[in-house]
Structures are given as C-alpha cells and as structure tokens.
Amino acid sequence: MLQGPASQPQIDIATPIARELNAVLDVFDRELASDLPFVNRLTQQVRNYRGKLLRPKLLLLAGRASGELTHDHVVLAAVVEMVHMATLVHDDVLDEADMRRRHDTVNRLVGNEGAVMLGDFLISHAYHLCSSLSSTFASRRIAAVTNTVCEGELLQIENRGNILLSEETYFDIIRRKTAALTAVCCEMGAVASGADDETIAALTRYGADLGVAFQIVDDLLDLTATEHETGKSVGRDAEMGKPTLPVIRFLAGASAADREAMIAALTHPTPDTPATLRSMLRGSDAIEQAFDAAASYVTSATAAIAPLPDSDAKASLIAAAEFVLARRQ
Amino acid sequence: MLQGPASQPQIDIATPIARELNAVLDVFDRELASDLPFVNRLTQQVRNYRGKLLRPKLLLLAGRASGELTHDHVVLAAVVEMVHMATLVHDDVLDEADMRRRHDTVNRLVGNEGAVMLGDFLISHAYHLCSSLSSTFASRRIAAVTNTVCEGELLQIENRGNILLSEETYFDIIRRKTAALTAVCCEMGAVASGADDETIAALTRYGADLGVAFQIVDDLLDLTATEHETGKSVGRDAEMGKPTLPVIRFLAGASAADREAMIAALTHPTPDTPATLRSMLRGSDAIEQAFDAAASYVTSATAAIAPLPDSDAKASLIAAAEFVLARRQ
C-alpha cells in the first residue's frame, strides 16, 4: 500500500511547467475580459476560487511527460480550468438550495441568478477559447467530456436521498463527474504533444484513476475534516442526502442495529448529522476501507505511466497522485 | 407602419424548409439520447417546451434564401435550438417560473439543481454537435454568440431592480441576450450556403432587427397578455424588477404624479403589480409606442433583405418578421 500522510511529497509538482502555468493564467484572464464592468467584477470573484490548478497542471505535465509543450497546451490548460471553475460555480448554486455556505460564493454575492449565468459565461468562454485552436479535436473532446460531467451530476441528483446507493452507482457517478475530466486533461496534453497511441492511453488511464482517487478522498474529507482544514464547507454530502464510499462500506459491513442507526441518521439529516456519522464511522473500519480504495487507484494510476521514459514531468505526475492521498491528513 | 393583428400571415413560413425541419428534430433527439433513463426523462420534458422553432427556421430559411441547404444547415439548426432550449431552462431557474408552453418547467419538476444541470447538459450537447462539423467556423461563432447572450443576461441581472433603467441599456440588454442569437442564425445559414459577403451581411442584419422586435413584443406580452394566451407565466418582469420598453416610455412621458405612482408600484412589487402596471400603461400611449418601436425594427429587417432575389424562402422570412407583430394580439 502507498504511504499515507507521512509521505507528503516535498517536491513542487509544478516546477517542470512553471513558465507555462503562468501563461495559462494570462490566457485565462484575457479570455474572460469583458466590456461590462459588472461581468469583470464577477470573474474577479471567480479568480479567488483558484486552488491548486490541478487540471491545468495535469494537462501540462502529461504534455511535458510525452513531448514538448506548445501554445496549444497553454490554451487547453486554460480551457480545462475554465470548465472546472464553471462546475464549481454551478455546484455552489446546487448546494445552496438547501444550505447557506459560510463563505463568499458567487451565489452569495449576486444571488443564484448571477451564479447560474456566470457559470454559463465561463463554460461559453471555455468553448470559445477551445474553438480558437486550428484543429477541431479539442473542441470535440471538451464538449464530449462536459456531456459526461453533466450526466454524472444528473445521476447524482437522481440519487440524492438514495440512502442505499450502490457502490457501483457511486463509482459510476464519480467516474463521470470527476474522473472523465482529469482523464481528458491528460489525454489532451499527450495528444497535443504528438504522443503515440500507447502513451496517450497510458496517460489517459493515469488521469482517470487519479480522478477516482481524488474524488474518493474529497468525499472522505467532507466527512472527516474540519472547515478550517479544507477551506470549504464540510459535512454537506450527508446533509444533502449523498452517501459516499465510507457510508456505503459501513452499511455493507455493519450489524443490523448499526445499519439501522446509520440509515436513520441519513434519512432525516440535521446540522448534527455529519458529527453523528463521523462518530459512527470512526467506530468501524469504513474510513480505512475508503482510503484503501483511493490508494489502490493511486497505485493503478502510477503503474499506468510506469512505462513512460523517466523525466521531471513524470516524477511530478507520480507525486501528484501520491499527494491525493496526503490530502487526507 | 406595418399592419398589426389583422395581418396575421396566412402562409406557413416553414413550407420551403419542411423536410429539413423534420431532419433537425431527428438530429436534436439523437444528440441528446443518453444511456441514463433519468436524463432521457428530463430531455423529454424539454421537448415539450418546443414552440415555434423560430431559430432553426430562421437558419434554414436564410440558407435557402441564399443558396442550397446542406446537412450542415440541419446540424446547425439543431445546435441553435439546443442553445435556445438551454437558455429557456436556465431562465426558468432565474425567474422561478412554474410554467412554460403550458407544461411544468424543469425546475418545478426536479428542482433548481436538476434544471441548472440539465441546462448545462443541453449547452454542452449544442457545442458537441457543433464540433462534429468539419469546419471550426460554426464552433467559433456559436461560442462567441453564447458569450454575448450570457453578457446580456448578466447585464439584465445587474439592472434588476433598477426602476430607472435607461432605454439605451434596455436595448443593449435585448441586443445581446436575444438579437445576437437570431442574427447568428441567419448569418450561419447564409455562410453554410456559400453566400457572398453582401448577402451574409443583409441576412445578419435581418436576424438582428427581427430579434430586437421579437424581444420588445415578448416583453409587451408579459405585461399585457394572460397566462392562457402565452402558455407561460406572465407578469414576471414587473415582479422581478425588470422594467421593459412600455414602462421606460411611460416614465419618460408621464406627469410627475403618474411617474411617482409607477415608480412606487415597481419599487415594492407584489403579485398585484402586473395588474396595476397594466391599468396604468393602458391609460397612456406607452404600449403603442413600444409596439411602434417593434414595428420599425420589423420594417428595417424586411428592408435589409429586399435586395435578395425573390424566393419562397425570402417570402417566408418577410412573413416571419411580420408575424412577430401579429403575436401581439
């Protein structure tokens, strides 16, 4: 098994792509500039959401690990970040329906209307930027993956309140809503470098497995971490009736009484539900099981790119995968 | 001045493009088919929204009026309808509307979460379908116009509750949110037919002017029509603090007392506000003024395409413009 918290990577995974990453932010900002001051104020707010820039980094690192970086890589990296920002803005609208977030989201600042439309504005500009490339390949892949992401979100909405969500459907949801995009980041990075089919497939597989691991850990943190640790609201999945892997594993292995107690807690969620769940889960090995599942996806991700020639970029990709697990602390 | 209600056109404007219009619906349905039954149920609901198919008709008629129709026209017509449907679904979330074309809105059926995500799904598929064409021209134009539509919506949101909205900003909003798309429909129809620059410009101008007229009348109907007549929620603009052309013209021409009464009604909207506004507006010529403004855009639209060679398609375009005014009854 891969190492846990103690192994937090010491390298800065962005070192091999530092110059291009700066260029990505320039392209991102130029694409969104509007003649309307109100629109510029809103997109400025979105810039505050910028976190780890995981998706642009994956795209650039995949490109670097399989060839030379070009301006197309920079544009594509800005596109995937814009797609991701759009999903964040719309996710915040979705979550606000039942609950107020405790920090300034776009919907908090300008209402749901502004947030819905700003998300649309971001997605529109992502496609616009993408269509500026000479080949239609990227536009096709980006539109195909956003189709899949939306299906994942809709599948999740359909299953909201489905306490007995199957593990199969849970994985179907996270593959579509999260892993599809990280996979396409790595795929497009490799394609834009002119990589061969085998290398493209290896990096795509890496991106898909990393995405699954990332989402499992993200869901875990929502159950186990504090708001201070994650910088965002926690406990929302339980409050919104979204069972995640630890809950699914707990229900699969629990005694009849524990199972009943967990189902009761999930069926009528209150603000106390996350704390109740936490204490029930900590009395079982369900959290460890979910973490191990994430770790096995990280193992699979790094194994997928093992055949690639060694490079700083490849080392960064491996470190990025391991960092997914280190987030857990 | 163009004739009003009495002149409701007797021709079916779709006759010259009937076959292609059926093909558009097939392409539309095939593009949206999902492996997820829940998604298919939602897109089925969206199909109930289908009204006049104005945008696909404009695109096909512009293509026919300037050359031969191709499969690209059919695909593009499905794309613009999908874009339009996405804006309807998100508009209903923004407006908290319950009814559209005599059917429950998506937000009413599955909540705002489902409606936001279904709108995203539609826009994603619009780009996906568009990117299936061999040239990148359409993808660029579609993404550029959706940028503009979003800006128009954001400008409108910024001005929500701005009772003293200027006529200039009102026109800026409707040019971006409505006329930009009808203009691009006509432009892309002509471009896909291989029309010369002059013809493309004439049809683009026609589409832009028709779009402005259409939105003025749509806003008028929200003030003057009943839910039964329009098949959708009415009075929403006044309730949502969105002054439209009749209100702007009324405020510009009213006595100080009438002006004050109108501003008071708009400042604290209640479910009775639409009725109050209606009765105040009917005591002035503001509704006629707004209708005349729409009529002048229709005149300009038909004048723009006068130089085109006569054809059934051109006759349909002229009838379509006149029909915008006939909706008023």
Interface residues (C-beta under 8 A of the other chain):
Chain A: S34 L36 F38 V39 L42 A86 H90 V93 L94 A97 V110 G111 N112 E113 G114 V116 M117 L118 G119 D120 F121 I123 S124 H125 Y127 H128 C130 S131 S132 L133 S134 S135 T136 S139 R140 I142 A143 A144 T146 N147 V149 C150 E151 E153 L154 L155 I157 E158 R160
Chain B: S34 L36 F38 V39 L42 A86 H90 V93 L94 V110 G111 N112 E113 G114 V116 M117 L118 G119 D120 F121 I123 S124 H125 Y127 H128 C130 S131 S132 L133 S134 T136 S139 R140 I142 A143 A144 T146 N147 V149 C150 E151 E153 L154 L155 I157 E158 R160
